[in-house]
Amino acid sequence: MTSVCFYFQVHQPYRLRHYTIFDSATDYFDGFKNAQVCRKVADKCYLPTNRLLLDLILRYEGRFKVAFSITGILLEQFREYAPDVLRSFQDLAETGCVEFLAETYHHSLSFLFSPGEFASQVQAHKRLIRDTFGQMPRVFRNTELIYNNALAEAVERLGGFDAILSEGADHILGYRSPNYVYRPPNTCRLKLLLKNYRLSDDIAFRFSNRAWNEWPLRAEKFAHWIHAVNGNGTVVNLFVDYETFGEHQWEDTGIFEFLRHLPTEIFKHPDTDFKTPSEVAAAYDAVDVVDVPYFVSWADIERDLSAWLGNPMQHNAITELYNLEGQVKACNDPDLLADWRRLQTSDHFYYMCTKWFADGDVHKYFNPYDSPYDSYINFMNVLDNLRSRCDPELNPSKTGLTAAPA
């Protein structure tokens, strides 16, 4: 028996407005831009894909199943800018065939810098999922699938989780296949589900590439690759950005028709089905322990942290941000705390990335800045103003940046 496990990341940040050293207002975020992007992606991706998934679930009478991890800050934006999208996700939840996972509320890198803040964000996100969709998450995925042994141990200590997701990177698996359930070291019960990055990326990145030797990718061909796993694995974890459907891969590429016909082709093999991550964890035993002492992620060729922490600007910005944690929380100001947490979203540091070549086009997607240096300057000007709110004696107009670092 082999199960297909679809998991979709659903996320958009609160983008910052243009903020100069002469600004003193505390409205840091670009409401117009955030509403515009949210509605654009809703119309191209969220609404049509949700309608398609609901149709597939009903057509196959509950045999087709998927999972989502929706960030807390995007659920906030749905409520404000796209309530119809939120209702469509709730309609999916009511089918009983859709699982919602837990992560950090603000899609942050908090585990790397503040274990206490990390735990607070995970618990806040779990409560939000419970209140919004009527589910208490049993599976955890960290921001951008960032993972190591210590993260698994921390999630184990939080309690209430059966499994955790990670990238199935070659350098951590060695000769082993991502198509089995594994277990982290030093944990008593968590199971580890690893992304099959080759098959996932066939959908997410290569689907519309006419230079790819497998183009065009039809549902029948992809299902054949899935069926070939029978006897050589128990689960194929297809982890992709939800924006793959209609946004990264436009409708005219045939991506919706591919998804529409995939379940039919998958079900042609009697020993293949669809399961959610928690169902995979319950159905299959771990076959081995996977030791991941160093951080991995699903980003870029390196699959490490370099997309967010690969240059001095990124290190400086995020270090200065987390250095303010004690001051921010001591102020007991809900608005200040909310702004500080929104600044933790990983996208702000992703925009500062200076990597080019194969990864460059990916880093430019949804990026509101002309350069990584503009992103850094804008972020630090905002951060200086936020710092002044912790200490009214500071004058933000004298602490902003006016030029890129040498």
C-alpha positions as CSV (number, residue, x, y, z in Angstrom):
1,M,0.0,0.0,0.0
2,T,1.2,3.5,-0.9
3,S,-0.4,6.7,0.2
4,V,-0.3,10.1,-1.4
5,C,0.0,12.9,1.2
6,F,-0.7,16.4,-0.2
7,Y,0.3,19.3,2.0
8,F,-0.1,22.9,1.0
9,Q,1.6,26.0,2.5
10,V,-0.7,29.0,2.5
11,H,0.9,32.3,3.4
12,Q,1.2,35.9,2.6
13,P,3.0,38.4,4.9
14,Y,2.0,41.9,6.0
15,R,4.2,43.9,3.7
16,L,5.8,47.1,5.0
17,R,5.0,50.5,3.5
18,H,7.8,52.7,2.3
19,Y,9.2,54.1,5.6
20,T,11.9,56.7,5.7
21,I,14.0,58.2,8.5
22,F,11.6,61.1,8.6
23,D,8.6,59.0,9.4
24,S,7.3,58.9,13.0
25,A,3.9,57.2,12.4
26,T,3.4,53.7,13.7
27,D,1.4,52.4,10.8
28,Y,4.2,50.4,9.4
29,F,2.3,48.1,7.1
30,D,1.0,48.8,3.6
31,G,-2.8,48.1,3.9
32,F,-3.5,48.9,0.2
33,K,-0.7,46.6,-1.1
34,N,-1.6,43.8,1.3
35,A,-5.3,43.9,0.3
36,Q,-4.3,44.1,-3.4
37,V,-2.1,41.0,-3.2
38,C,-4.5,39.1,-1.0
39,R,-7.4,39.7,-3.5
40,K,-5.2,38.9,-6.5
41,V,-4.0,35.6,-5.2
42,A,-7.5,34.8,-3.9
43,D,-9.0,35.2,-7.4
44,K,-6.2,33.4,-9.2
45,C,-5.4,30.6,-6.7
46,Y,-7.3,30.3,-3.4
47,L,-10.9,30.5,-4.6
48,P,-10.7,28.4,-7.8
49,T,-8.4,25.8,-6.2
50,N,-10.6,25.5,-3.1
51,R,-13.7,25.0,-5.4
52,L,-11.8,22.3,-7.3
53,L,-10.7,20.5,-4.1
54,L,-14.2,20.6,-2.7
55,D,-15.5,19.1,-6.0
56,L,-12.9,16.3,-5.9
57,I,-13.7,15.5,-2.2
58,L,-17.4,15.2,-3.0
59,R,-16.8,13.3,-6.3
60,Y,-14.7,10.7,-4.7
61,E,-16.9,10.5,-1.6
62,G,-14.1,11.4,0.9
63,R,-11.4,9.3,-0.6
64,F,-9.5,12.3,-1.8
65,K,-7.8,14.2,1.1
66,V,-5.4,17.1,1.5
67,A,-3.8,19.2,4.3
68,F,-3.1,22.9,4.8
69,S,-0.9,25.0,6.9
70,I,-2.3,28.5,6.9
71,T,-0.4,31.1,8.8
72,G,-2.1,33.2,11.4
73,I,-1.3,36.4,9.7
74,L,-2.9,35.3,6.5
75,L,-6.0,34.2,8.3
76,E,-6.1,37.7,9.7
77,Q,-5.9,39.1,6.2
78,F,-8.6,36.8,5.0
79,R,-10.9,38.2,7.6
80,E,-10.2,41.7,6.6
81,Y,-9.7,41.5,2.9
82,A,-11.2,38.2,1.6
83,P,-13.9,36.7,3.9
84,D,-15.1,34.6,1.0
85,V,-11.8,32.8,0.9
86,L,-12.0,32.1,4.7
87,R,-15.5,30.7,4.2
88,S,-14.2,28.4,1.4
89,F,-11.5,27.0,3.6
90,Q,-14.2,26.4,6.3
91,D,-16.3,24.6,3.8
92,L,-13.3,22.3,3.1
93,A,-12.9,21.7,6.8
94,E,-16.5,20.6,7.2
95,T,-15.9,17.7,4.8
96,G,-13.7,15.9,7.3
97,C,-11.2,15.3,4.5
98,V,-9.0,18.3,5.1
99,E,-6.4,18.5,7.9
100,F,-5.0,21.8,9.2
101,L,-1.5,21.8,10.6
102,A,0.2,23.9,13.3
103,E,3.1,26.2,12.8
104,T,4.3,29.6,14.1
105,Y,1.5,32.1,14.0
106,H,3.6,34.7,12.3
107,H,5.5,32.4,9.9
108,S,8.6,33.4,11.9
109,L,12.2,32.2,12.5
110,S,11.5,32.4,16.3
111,F,12.8,28.9,17.0
112,L,16.3,30.0,16.0
113,F,16.3,33.1,18.2
114,S,13.7,32.7,21.1
115,P,12.4,29.4,22.2
116,G,9.9,31.1,24.5
117,E,8.5,33.2,21.7
118,F,8.4,30.1,19.4
119,A,6.3,28.2,22.0
120,S,3.9,31.2,22.4
121,Q,3.4,31.5,18.6
122,V,2.8,27.8,18.1
123,Q,0.2,27.7,20.9
124,A,-1.5,30.9,19.5
125,H,-1.7,29.3,16.1
126,K,-3.2,26.1,17.5
127,R,-5.9,28.1,19.2
128,L,-6.6,30.0,16.0
129,I,-7.0,26.8,14.0
130,R,-9.3,25.3,16.6
131,D,-11.5,28.4,16.7
132,T,-11.5,28.9,12.9
133,F,-11.8,25.3,11.7
134,G,-12.9,23.2,14.6
135,Q,-9.7,21.2,14.6
136,M,-6.9,20.9,17.1
137,P,-3.7,20.3,15.0
138,R,-1.9,17.1,15.6
139,V,1.0,17.6,13.1
140,F,3.5,20.4,13.1
141,R,5.4,22.1,10.3
142,N,7.9,24.8,10.9
143,T,8.3,27.9,8.8
144,E,9.6,27.0,5.3
145,L,10.1,23.4,6.6
146,I,13.1,24.6,8.7
147,Y,14.0,21.6,10.8
148,N,16.6,19.9,12.9
149,N,16.8,17.4,15.9
150,A,16.4,20.2,18.4
151,L,13.2,21.4,16.8
152,A,11.7,17.9,17.0
153,E,12.6,17.8,20.7
154,A,11.0,21.2,21.3
155,V,7.8,20.2,19.5
156,E,7.7,17.0,21.5
157,R,7.9,19.0,24.7
158,L,5.0,21.2,23.7
159,G,2.8,18.1,23.6
160,G,-0.2,17.2,21.5
161,F,1.6,16.4,18.3
162,D,1.9,13.0,16.5
163,A,4.2,14.0,13.7
164,I,6.4,16.8,12.2
165,L,7.3,17.6,8.6
166,S,10.7,18.2,7.0
167,E,12.4,18.4,3.7
168,G,13.6,15.1,2.4
169,A,17.1,16.4,1.5
170,D,19.5,14.0,0.0
171,H,22.3,14.9,2.4
172,I,20.2,13.9,5.5
173,L,18.7,10.8,3.9
174,G,21.8,9.3,2.3
175,Y,20.8,6.0,0.6
176,R,17.3,6.1,2.2
177,S,14.1,7.1,0.5
178,P,11.8,9.9,1.6
179,N,8.9,7.5,0.8
180,Y,8.8,6.0,4.3
181,V,7.9,7.3,7.7
182,Y,10.8,8.0,10.0
183,R,11.4,9.1,13.6
184,P,13.7,11.9,15.0
185,P,16.4,10.8,17.5
186,N,15.8,11.4,21.2
187,T,12.0,11.7,20.9
188,C,9.6,9.1,22.4
189,R,6.7,9.3,19.9
190,L,6.9,11.9,17.1
191,K,7.0,10.6,13.6
192,L,8.9,12.4,10.8
193,L,7.3,12.9,7.4
194,L,9.8,13.9,4.7
195,K,9.0,15.8,1.5
196,N,9.6,14.0,-1.8
197,Y,11.2,17.0,-3.3
198,R,11.6,15.6,-6.8
199,L,8.0,14.8,-7.3
200,S,6.8,17.9,-5.4
201,D,9.0,20.2,-7.5
202,D,7.8,18.6,-10.7
203,I,4.5,20.2,-9.9
204,A,5.6,23.4,-8.1
205,F,8.5,24.4,-10.4
206,R,8.9,22.3,-13.5
207,F,5.3,21.9,-14.6
208,S,5.2,24.7,-17.2
209,N,8.9,24.5,-18.2
210,R,8.8,23.6,-21.9
211,A,12.6,22.9,-21.8
212,W,12.0,20.1,-19.3
213,N,12.3,16.7,-20.9
214,E,9.1,15.5,-19.2
215,W,7.0,18.4,-20.4
216,P,4.0,18.3,-20.7
217,L,3.3,16.7,-17.4
218,R,-0.1,14.9,-17.5
219,A,-1.9,13.4,-14.6
220,E,-1.5,9.9,-16.1
221,K,2.3,10.2,-16.3
222,F,2.5,11.6,-12.8
223,A,0.3,8.9,-11.4
224,H,2.5,6.3,-13.1
225,W,5.5,7.7,-11.1
226,I,3.5,7.5,-7.9
227,H,2.4,3.9,-8.6
228,A,6.0,2.9,-9.2
229,V,6.6,3.5,-5.4
230,N,4.4,0.6,-4.5
231,G,6.7,-2.0,-3.0
232,N,9.4,0.6,-2.5
233,G,7.7,2.9,-0.1
234,T,4.6,3.6,1.9
235,V,3.9,7.3,1.4
236,V,4.7,10.0,-1.2
237,N,4.7,13.4,0.6
238,L,3.9,16.1,-1.9
239,F,4.6,19.4,-0.1
240,V,4.1,22.5,-2.2
241,D,3.1,26.2,-1.9
242,Y,-0.6,26.5,-2.5
243,E,0.1,29.5,-4.8
244,T,1.5,26.9,-7.2
245,F,-2.1,26.5,-8.5
246,G,-3.0,29.5,-10.6
247,E,-0.3,31.9,-9.4
248,H,3.1,30.4,-9.8
249,Q,1.7,28.0,-12.5
250,W,-1.0,30.0,-14.3
251,E,-4.3,28.5,-15.3
252,D,-3.3,28.4,-19.0
253,T,-0.5,25.9,-18.2
254,G,-3.1,23.3,-17.5
255,I,-2.3,23.1,-13.8
256,F,-6.0,22.9,-12.7
257,E,-6.8,20.2,-15.2
258,F,-3.8,18.3,-14.0
259,L,-5.1,18.4,-10.4
260,R,-8.6,17.7,-11.6
261,H,-7.6,14.4,-13.2
262,L,-4.9,13.3,-10.8
263,P,-7.2,11.4,-8.3
264,T,-8.8,9.4,-11.1
265,E,-5.4,8.3,-12.3
266,I,-4.1,7.6,-8.8
267,F,-7.1,5.4,-7.9
268,K,-6.5,3.3,-11.0
269,H,-4.0,1.4,-8.8
270,P,-5.9,-0.5,-6.1
271,D,-3.1,-0.2,-3.6
272,T,-2.8,3.6,-3.7
273,D,-4.8,6.1,-1.7
274,F,-4.8,9.6,-0.3
275,K,-4.1,10.3,3.4
276,T,-3.6,13.4,5.5
277,P,-0.4,13.7,7.5
278,S,-1.9,12.6,10.8
279,E,-3.5,9.6,9.0
280,V,0.0,8.7,7.6
281,A,1.5,8.9,11.1
282,A,-1.3,6.6,12.4
283,A,-1.2,4.1,9.6
284,Y,2.6,3.4,9.1
285,D,5.3,2.5,11.5
286,A,8.6,4.4,11.4
287,V,11.3,2.3,9.6
288,D,14.3,4.2,10.9
289,V,15.7,7.2,12.8
290,V,16.8,10.2,10.7
291,D,19.5,12.3,12.5
292,V,19.4,16.0,11.4
293,P,21.9,17.8,13.6
294,Y,22.1,20.9,11.3
295,F,19.2,23.0,10.0
296,V,17.6,22.1,6.7
297,S,14.8,23.8,4.9
298,W,12.9,23.5,1.6
299,A,14.4,26.7,0.2
300,D,16.7,27.0,-2.8
301,I,19.3,24.5,-4.0
302,E,21.2,24.4,-0.7
303,R,18.1,23.6,1.4
304,D,19.6,25.5,4.3
305,L,19.0,28.8,6.1
306,S,20.9,31.0,3.6
307,A,17.7,32.4,2.1
308,W,17.0,34.2,5.3
309,L,20.4,34.4,7.1
310,G,22.9,34.3,4.2
311,N,24.4,37.8,4.5
312,P,25.3,40.4,7.1
313,M,22.2,42.5,6.5
314,Q,19.9,39.6,7.3
315,H,21.9,38.7,10.4
316,N,21.9,42.3,11.6
317,A,18.2,42.9,11.0
318,I,17.0,39.7,12.7
319,T,19.4,40.0,15.6
320,E,18.4,43.6,16.3
321,L,14.7,42.5,16.1
322,Y,15.0,39.7,18.6
323,N,17.2,41.8,20.9
324,L,14.1,44.0,21.5
325,E,12.0,41.1,22.8
326,G,12.5,41.9,26.5
327,Q,11.8,45.6,26.1
328,V,8.7,45.0,23.9
329,K,7.1,42.5,26.3
330,A,8.0,44.6,29.3
331,C,5.9,47.5,27.9
332,N,2.6,45.5,28.1
333,D,1.4,47.3,25.0
334,P,-0.7,44.9,22.7
335,D,-0.2,47.1,19.7
336,L,3.6,47.2,20.1
337,L,3.8,43.5,20.6
338,A,1.6,42.9,17.5
339,D,3.9,45.1,15.4
340,W,7.0,43.4,16.7
341,R,5.6,40.0,15.9
342,R,4.6,41.0,12.4
343,L,8.2,42.1,11.8
344,Q,9.3,38.5,12.6
345,T,7.7,37.1,9.5
346,S,10.4,35.4,7.5
347,D,9.6,37.2,4.2
348,H,11.1,40.4,5.5
349,F,14.5,38.7,5.7
350,Y,13.9,36.8,2.5
351,Y,13.6,40.1,0.6
352,M,17.1,41.0,1.8
353,C,18.6,37.9,0.2
354,T,21.4,38.6,-2.3
355,K,21.6,35.2,-3.9
356,W,21.2,35.1,-7.7
357,F,21.5,32.6,-10.6
358,A,19.0,29.7,-10.3
359,D,17.4,30.9,-7.1
360,G,17.2,34.6,-8.0
361,D,13.9,34.5,-9.8
362,V,12.3,32.7,-6.9
363,H,13.5,35.5,-4.5
364,K,12.0,38.2,-6.7
365,Y,8.5,36.7,-6.6
366,F,6.1,38.9,-4.6
367,N,9.1,41.0,-3.6
368,P,8.0,44.7,-3.3
369,Y,11.6,46.1,-3.3
370,D,13.9,47.0,-6.1
371,S,16.9,45.6,-4.3
372,P,17.8,43.6,-1.1
373,Y,19.5,46.8,0.2
374,D,16.3,48.8,-0.1
375,S,14.5,46.1,1.9
376,Y,17.1,46.2,4.6
377,I,17.0,50.0,4.9
378,N,13.2,50.1,5.0
379,F,13.1,47.4,7.6
380,M,15.7,49.0,9.9
381,N,13.9,52.4,9.7
382,V,10.8,50.7,10.9
383,L,12.7,48.8,13.6
384,D,14.3,52.0,14.8
385,N,10.8,53.6,15.2
386,L,9.6,50.5,17.0
387,R,12.6,50.7,19.4
388,S,11.7,54.3,20.2
389,R,8.3,53.2,21.3
390,C,10.0,51.0,23.9
391,D,12.1,54.1,25.0
392,P,10.3,57.4,24.4
393,E,13.6,59.3,24.9
394,L,14.9,57.9,21.6
395,N,14.4,60.1,18.6
396,P,13.7,57.9,15.6
397,S,14.5,60.6,13.1
398,K,18.1,60.4,14.2
399,T,18.5,56.7,14.2
400,G,17.2,55.6,10.8
401,L,19.5,54.5,7.9
402,T,20.1,56.5,4.8
403,A,22.5,54.3,2.9
404,A,23.3,50.7,2.3
405,P,26.0,49.2,4.6
406,A,29.5,49.1,3.2
